[in-house]
Amino acid sequence: MAEEQDLDLVMISPNANPPVCRIMDYNKHLFEQSKKAKESKKNQKVVNIKEVRLSSTIEEHDIEIKANNAKKFLANEDKVKVSIRFRGRQNNYTNMGAKVFEVFLAKLGDIATIERAPKLEGNNMFMILAPKKQQ
């Protein structure tokens, strides 16, 4: 029947019982599939993660500058990874790093939400912030 109509016999779902086939123009079918793939790719949102590095002994003004940079990243709908590296004796004072994170988050509290709470991994403490959803 497909040859009489100058079309192709296309197997739509080979795993079905019985297998499902359709008589159609195969090239047109491929074109429509690629068109759907392009359309779905267009609608996808790529999420970037930007990093802001802090120190456990950072000063107030420096936190302000880093927070302003993080605000720019969050305004662009990017996620922000905030990290503190502890060196040498600083490993004994990780609570200072937690305080720095609290101060940093207080400066971004109105536009950021915590996606991943501060966590100590080895010599580094990380926190991931995401932009707040607009309603």
BATOR-837624 format. One record per residue: residue number from 1; x, y, z of N, C-alpha, C in turn; residue in three letters. Coordinates in nm, 2 decimals. Atoms other than C-alpha are relative to their C-alpha. Layout:
N
n; n.c1; n.c2; n.c3; ca.c1; ca.c2; ca.c3; c.c1; c.c2; c.c3; res
NUM; X; Y; Z; X; Y; Z; X; Y; Z; ALA
...
This chain:
135
n; n.c1; n.c2; n.c3; ca.c1; ca.c2; ca.c3; c.c1; c.c2; c.c3; res
1; 0.08; -0.12; 0.00; 0.00; 0.00; 0.00; 0.09; 0.13; 0.00; MET
2; -0.09; -0.12; 0.00; 0.29; 0.24; 0.08; 0.06; 0.02; -0.13; ALA
3; -0.06; -0.02; 0.13; 0.46; 0.18; -0.25; -0.10; 0.05; -0.10; GLU
4; 0.10; -0.05; 0.09; 0.13; 0.24; -0.44; -0.02; 0.16; 0.02; GLU
5; 0.02; -0.15; -0.03; 0.11; 0.59; -0.27; 0.13; 0.08; 0.00; GLN
6; -0.13; -0.06; 0.01; 0.48; 0.66; -0.32; 0.04; 0.06; 0.14; ASP
7; -0.03; -0.04; -0.13; 0.52; 0.68; 0.06; 0.08; -0.11; 0.07; LEU
8; -0.08; 0.09; -0.08; 0.72; 0.50; 0.33; -0.08; -0.07; 0.11; ASP
9; 0.06; 0.07; -0.12; 0.62; 0.24; 0.59; 0.09; 0.02; 0.12; LEU
10; -0.08; -0.04; -0.12; 0.75; 0.38; 0.92; -0.05; -0.07; 0.12; VAL
11; 0.03; 0.07; -0.13; 0.76; 0.17; 1.24; 0.00; 0.11; 0.11; MET
12; 0.01; -0.10; -0.10; 0.64; 0.41; 1.51; 0.04; -0.05; 0.14; ILE
13; -0.04; 0.06; -0.13; 0.67; 0.19; 1.82; 0.02; -0.15; -0.02; SER
14; -0.03; 0.14; 0.03; 0.85; -0.14; 1.76; -0.01; -0.09; 0.12; PRO
15; 0.01; 0.08; -0.12; 0.82; -0.26; 2.12; -0.14; -0.04; 0.03; ASN
16; 0.14; 0.03; -0.02; 0.44; -0.26; 2.11; -0.04; -0.14; -0.05; ALA
17; 0.04; 0.13; 0.05; 0.25; -0.58; 2.06; -0.14; 0.01; -0.05; ASN
18; -0.10; 0.01; 0.11; 0.18; -0.58; 1.77; 0.06; 0.13; -0.03; PRO
19; -0.07; -0.13; 0.03; 0.43; -0.32; 1.64; -0.09; 0.09; -0.08; PRO
20; 0.08; -0.10; 0.07; 0.27; 0.00; 1.53; 0.08; 0.06; -0.12; VAL
21; -0.06; -0.06; 0.12; 0.35; 0.12; 1.17; -0.10; 0.10; -0.06; CYS
22; 0.08; -0.10; 0.07; 0.23; 0.41; 0.97; 0.05; 0.03; -0.14; ARG
23; -0.04; -0.04; 0.13; 0.23; 0.50; 0.61; 0.01; 0.15; -0.01; ILE
24; -0.02; -0.14; 0.00; 0.39; 0.84; 0.57; 0.13; 0.03; -0.08; MET
25; -0.13; -0.04; 0.07; 0.67; 1.04; 0.40; 0.11; 0.01; 0.11; ASP
26; -0.10; 0.01; -0.11; 0.97; 0.95; 0.62; 0.09; 0.13; 0.01; TYR
27; -0.08; -0.12; -0.01; 1.17; 1.26; 0.53; -0.08; 0.11; 0.07; ASN
28; 0.09; -0.10; -0.07; 0.88; 1.48; 0.64; -0.01; -0.03; 0.14; LYS
29; 0.00; 0.04; -0.14; 0.86; 1.28; 0.96; 0.13; 0.04; 0.07; HIS
30; -0.13; -0.04; -0.06; 1.23; 1.34; 1.03; 0.01; 0.15; 0.02; LEU
31; 0.00; -0.14; -0.01; 1.19; 1.71; 0.96; -0.08; 0.05; 0.11; PHE
32; 0.09; -0.04; -0.11; 0.90; 1.75; 1.20; 0.06; -0.03; 0.13; GLU
33; -0.06; 0.03; -0.13; 1.09; 1.57; 1.47; 0.11; 0.09; 0.03; GLN
34; -0.11; -0.09; -0.03; 1.39; 1.79; 1.43; -0.05; 0.14; 0.04; SER
35; 0.07; -0.13; -0.02; 1.16; 2.10; 1.43; -0.05; 0.00; 0.15; LYS
36; 0.04; 0.01; -0.13; 1.01; 1.98; 1.76; 0.11; 0.01; 0.10; LYS
37; -0.12; 0.00; -0.09; 1.35; 1.92; 1.91; 0.06; 0.14; 0.01; ALA
38; -0.05; -0.14; -0.01; 1.47; 2.27; 1.82; -0.09; 0.09; 0.08; LYS
39; 0.10; -0.08; -0.08; 1.15; 2.42; 1.97; 0.01; -0.03; 0.15; GLU
40; -0.01; 0.03; -0.15; 1.19; 2.24; 2.30; 0.14; 0.05; 0.05; SER
41; -0.13; -0.05; -0.05; 1.56; 2.34; 2.31; 0.00; 0.15; 0.02; LYS
42; 0.02; -0.15; -0.01; 1.46; 2.70; 2.26; -0.06; 0.04; 0.13; LYS
43; 0.08; -0.03; -0.12; 1.23; 2.69; 2.56; 0.08; -0.04; 0.13; ASN
44; -0.08; 0.04; -0.12; 1.50; 2.54; 2.79; 0.07; 0.12; 0.06; GLN
45; -0.07; -0.11; -0.07; 1.66; 2.77; 3.05; 0.13; -0.06; 0.05; LYS
46; -0.13; 0.05; -0.04; 2.03; 2.72; 3.10; 0.04; 0.08; 0.13; VAL
47; -0.03; -0.06; -0.13; 2.13; 2.78; 3.47; 0.15; 0.00; 0.02; VAL
48; -0.15; -0.01; -0.02; 2.48; 2.90; 3.53; 0.02; 0.02; 0.15; ASN
49; -0.04; -0.01; -0.14; 2.65; 2.88; 3.87; 0.12; 0.09; 0.00; ILE
50; -0.11; -0.09; -0.02; 2.87; 3.18; 3.96; 0.06; -0.02; 0.14; LYS
51; -0.06; 0.02; -0.13; 3.11; 3.16; 4.25; 0.06; 0.13; 0.06; GLU
52; -0.05; -0.11; -0.07; 3.19; 3.42; 4.51; 0.08; -0.06; 0.12; VAL
53; -0.09; 0.05; -0.11; 3.49; 3.34; 4.74; 0.01; 0.10; 0.11; ARG
54; -0.01; -0.09; -0.12; 3.50; 3.48; 5.09; 0.12; -0.06; 0.08; LEU
55; -0.10; 0.05; -0.10; 3.75; 3.45; 5.37; -0.06; 0.01; 0.14; SER
56; 0.06; 0.00; -0.14; 3.68; 3.38; 5.74; 0.03; 0.13; 0.07; SER
57; -0.05; -0.13; -0.07; 3.86; 3.71; 5.83; -0.03; 0.12; -0.09; THR
58; 0.03; -0.11; 0.10; 3.69; 3.93; 5.56; -0.06; 0.11; 0.08; ILE
59; 0.05; -0.13; -0.06; 3.61; 4.29; 5.65; -0.14; 0.03; -0.05; GLU
60; 0.14; -0.03; 0.03; 3.26; 4.44; 5.64; -0.01; 0.06; -0.14; GLU
61; 0.01; -0.07; 0.13; 3.33; 4.66; 5.34; 0.02; -0.10; -0.12; HIS
62; -0.03; 0.10; 0.10; 3.47; 4.36; 5.14; -0.13; -0.09; -0.02; ASP
63; 0.13; 0.08; 0.01; 3.15; 4.16; 5.22; -0.10; 0.08; -0.08; ILE
64; 0.09; -0.08; 0.07; 2.95; 4.45; 5.09; 0.03; -0.01; -0.15; GLU
65; -0.04; 0.00; 0.14; 3.14; 4.45; 4.76; -0.04; -0.14; -0.06; ILE
66; 0.03; 0.14; 0.05; 3.11; 4.07; 4.72; -0.15; -0.02; -0.01; LYS
67; 0.14; 0.01; 0.01; 2.74; 4.09; 4.80; -0.06; 0.07; -0.12; ALA
68; 0.04; -0.07; 0.12; 2.69; 4.35; 4.53; 0.02; -0.08; -0.13; ASN
69; -0.03; 0.09; 0.12; 2.86; 4.12; 4.28; -0.10; -0.12; 0.00; ASN
70; 0.10; 0.11; 0.00; 2.63; 3.83; 4.39; -0.14; 0.05; -0.04; ALA
71; 0.13; -0.06; 0.04; 2.33; 4.06; 4.35; -0.01; 0.01; -0.15; LYS
72; 0.00; -0.01; 0.14; 2.43; 4.12; 3.99; -0.03; -0.14; -0.06; LYS
73; 0.01; 0.14; 0.05; 2.46; 3.74; 3.93; -0.15; -0.05; 0.02; PHE
74; 0.14; 0.04; -0.03; 2.12; 3.68; 4.10; -0.10; 0.07; -0.09; LEU
75; 0.09; -0.07; 0.09; 1.96; 3.95; 3.89; 0.00; -0.05; -0.14; ALA
76; 0.00; 0.07; 0.13; 2.07; 3.76; 3.58; -0.05; -0.14; 0.00; ASN
77; 0.06; 0.14; -0.02; 1.89; 3.45; 3.71; 0.10; -0.11; 0.01; GLU
78; -0.11; 0.10; -0.02; 2.22; 3.27; 3.78; 0.00; -0.04; 0.15; ASP
79; -0.02; 0.04; -0.14; 2.28; 3.07; 4.10; 0.14; 0.04; 0.04; LYS
80; -0.12; -0.05; -0.06; 2.56; 3.18; 4.33; 0.05; -0.10; 0.10; VAL
81; -0.06; 0.09; -0.09; 2.80; 2.94; 4.50; 0.10; 0.09; 0.09; LYS
82; -0.08; -0.08; -0.09; 2.95; 3.11; 4.81; 0.09; -0.10; 0.07; VAL
83; -0.10; 0.09; -0.06; 3.27; 2.95; 4.94; 0.10; 0.07; 0.09; SER
84; -0.10; -0.05; -0.09; 3.51; 3.00; 5.22; 0.11; -0.11; 0.01; ILE
85; -0.11; 0.10; -0.02; 3.85; 2.82; 5.23; 0.07; 0.03; 0.13; ARG
86; -0.07; -0.02; -0.13; 4.00; 2.76; 5.57; 0.14; -0.06; -0.01; PHE
87; -0.14; 0.04; 0.01; 4.38; 2.74; 5.59; 0.06; -0.01; 0.14; ARG
88; -0.08; 0.01; -0.12; 4.60; 2.62; 5.87; -0.09; 0.00; 0.13; GLY
89; 0.07; 0.00; -0.13; 4.47; 2.72; 6.21; -0.15; 0.04; -0.02; ARG
90; 0.14; -0.04; 0.02; 4.15; 2.86; 6.06; -0.10; -0.12; 0.00; GLN
91; 0.08; 0.12; -0.01; 4.02; 2.50; 6.05; -0.07; -0.01; 0.13; ASN
92; 0.05; 0.01; -0.13; 3.97; 2.53; 6.42; -0.12; 0.10; 0.03; ASN
93; 0.10; -0.11; -0.02; 3.74; 2.84; 6.38; -0.10; 0.00; -0.11; TYR
94; 0.10; 0.01; 0.11; 3.48; 2.72; 6.13; -0.12; 0.08; 0.03; THR
95; 0.12; -0.08; -0.05; 3.22; 2.90; 6.34; 0.01; 0.14; -0.05; ASN
96; -0.02; -0.14; 0.06; 3.37; 3.23; 6.21; -0.05; 0.00; -0.14; MET
97; 0.05; 0.01; 0.14; 3.29; 3.11; 5.86; -0.15; 0.00; -0.01; GLY
98; 0.15; 0.00; 0.00; 2.93; 3.04; 5.95; -0.05; 0.14; 0.03; ALA
99; 0.05; -0.13; -0.03; 2.90; 3.39; 6.09; 0.02; 0.09; -0.12; LYS
100; -0.02; -0.08; 0.12; 3.04; 3.54; 5.77; -0.11; -0.03; -0.10; VAL
101; 0.11; 0.04; 0.09; 2.78; 3.34; 5.57; -0.13; 0.07; 0.05; PHE
102; 0.12; -0.06; -0.05; 2.51; 3.48; 5.80; -0.01; 0.15; -0.04; GLU
103; -0.01; -0.14; 0.04; 2.62; 3.84; 5.74; -0.02; 0.01; -0.15; VAL
104; 0.02; 0.00; 0.15; 2.65; 3.77; 5.36; -0.14; -0.02; -0.04; PHE
105; 0.14; 0.03; 0.03; 2.31; 3.62; 5.35; -0.10; 0.11; 0.04; LEU
106; 0.08; -0.11; -0.04; 2.16; 3.91; 5.54; 0.00; 0.11; -0.10; ALA
107; -0.01; -0.11; 0.10; 2.28; 4.15; 5.27; -0.08; -0.04; -0.13; LYS
108; 0.07; 0.05; 0.12; 2.11; 3.93; 5.00; -0.14; -0.06; 0.03; LEU
109; 0.12; 0.06; -0.04; 1.81; 3.82; 5.20; -0.13; 0.03; -0.08; GLY
110; 0.12; -0.04; 0.07; 1.55; 4.01; 4.99; 0.00; -0.06; -0.14; ASP
111; 0.00; 0.05; 0.14; 1.66; 3.86; 4.65; 0.05; -0.14; -0.01; ILE
112; -0.06; 0.14; 0.02; 1.81; 3.52; 4.73; -0.06; -0.09; 0.10; ALA
113; 0.04; 0.11; -0.10; 1.70; 3.19; 4.89; 0.11; -0.10; 0.00; THR
114; -0.11; 0.10; -0.01; 1.93; 2.92; 5.02; -0.05; -0.13; -0.07; ILE
115; 0.04; 0.12; 0.06; 1.92; 2.63; 4.79; 0.07; -0.12; 0.07; GLU
116; -0.07; 0.10; -0.08; 2.19; 2.44; 4.98; 0.06; 0.07; 0.12; ARG
117; -0.05; -0.07; -0.13; 2.27; 2.53; 5.34; 0.15; -0.01; 0.01; ALA
118; -0.15; 0.00; -0.02; 2.63; 2.60; 5.45; 0.04; -0.14; 0.05; PRO
119; -0.05; 0.14; -0.04; 2.82; 2.27; 5.47; 0.15; 0.00; -0.01; LYS
120; -0.15; 0.01; 0.00; 3.18; 2.20; 5.56; 0.04; -0.13; -0.07; LEU
121; -0.06; 0.12; 0.07; 3.36; 1.97; 5.32; 0.15; 0.02; -0.01; GLU
122; -0.14; -0.02; 0.00; 3.72; 1.93; 5.40; 0.04; 0.13; 0.06; GLY
123; -0.05; -0.13; -0.04; 3.89; 2.27; 5.42; -0.10; 0.11; -0.05; ASN
124; 0.09; -0.10; 0.06; 3.60; 2.44; 5.24; -0.14; 0.00; 0.05; ASN
125; 0.14; -0.01; -0.04; 3.26; 2.56; 5.34; -0.08; 0.06; -0.12; MET
126; 0.07; -0.04; 0.12; 3.00; 2.60; 5.06; -0.15; 0.03; 0.04; PHE
127; 0.15; -0.03; -0.01; 2.65; 2.75; 5.03; -0.04; 0.04; -0.14; MET
128; 0.04; -0.04; 0.14; 2.45; 2.78; 4.71; -0.13; 0.08; 0.02; ILE
129; 0.11; -0.09; -0.01; 2.20; 3.06; 4.67; -0.07; 0.01; -0.14; LEU
130; 0.07; -0.01; 0.12; 1.93; 3.08; 4.41; -0.09; 0.13; 0.00; ALA
131; 0.08; -0.12; 0.00; 1.73; 3.39; 4.30; -0.14; -0.04; 0.04; PRO
132; 0.14; 0.02; -0.05; 1.38; 3.43; 4.46; -0.09; 0.00; -0.12; LYS
133; 0.10; 0.01; 0.11; 1.09; 3.34; 4.23; -0.09; 0.13; 0.01; LYS
134; 0.09; -0.11; 0.01; 0.89; 3.64; 4.11; -0.14; -0.04; 0.00; GLN
135; 0.14; 0.04; 0.00; 0.52; 3.62; 4.18; -0.09; 0.10; -0.06; GLN
